[in-house]
Amino acid sequence: MKLFSLIIFCISLVISQPIFAHAGHDHASNLASLIHLAWLAPALIAVALLYTKLLKKNYQIKTNNSK
């Protein structure tokens, strides 16, 4: 149930609302996609790290560092 709540919370953060847009918020710019990706990248990385941490915890996955 906690994982489901976390997923819903993360999705709610990503959903765009008209209230957050300002007068200079231009989606027609050539750099709009890159700028939005730059804002979303840290959130996506954090979600990926949490997901792998949960997998390691739930399935007792250990990394093998032997050469």
N, C-alpha and C positions, 0 to 999 in steps of 0.2 A: 504494500500500500504506500510506503514511503517513496518508492521509486516512481510510482504513478503520479504522486503529488509533485515530485521533483520535475518530472517531464511536463506536466501541466503548467507549472510555474515558469519553466524555461520557455515554453511556447508562448505564454502570455507576455513575456518580456520582448519577444521578437515581433509580435503582432504590432503593426503600425496603426496608430490612431491619428486622426486629423488634428487633434489638439496639440500634438507634439511638433507639427510643422510650423515653420515661421515664414515670414515674408520672403526671405532669401533662399528658401528651401527649393532648389530647382532640380527636378528629375529629368529635365531635357538636356542637361549638360552631358558632355562626353565622359566626364570623370565621375558622374553620379554613382555608377555601379562600384567603382573602385573605392570611393569614399565610404559607401555603405558597407562594403566588405571589410575595410579597415576598422570600422566600428564594431562589426559583428565577429571578427576573427578572435578576439580575446574571449568572448563568451562561448564560441564554439570550441575553442581549445580547453576552456574550463570544464565544459560539459563532457568532452572526450576524456579528460583526466579523471573526472569523478566516475565516469562509466567504467574505465579500466580499473580504478581503485575498488569499485563495488564488485567487479568480476573477480579480482584477486582475493577479496575478502570472502565472497560467497563460495568460490570454488577452490580456495586454498592454492591458487596458482603461484608457483615460485619461479623466479627468473634464474636461468642457468648461466653463470658468468665464467664457467671453466673454459679454458682454451686447449 
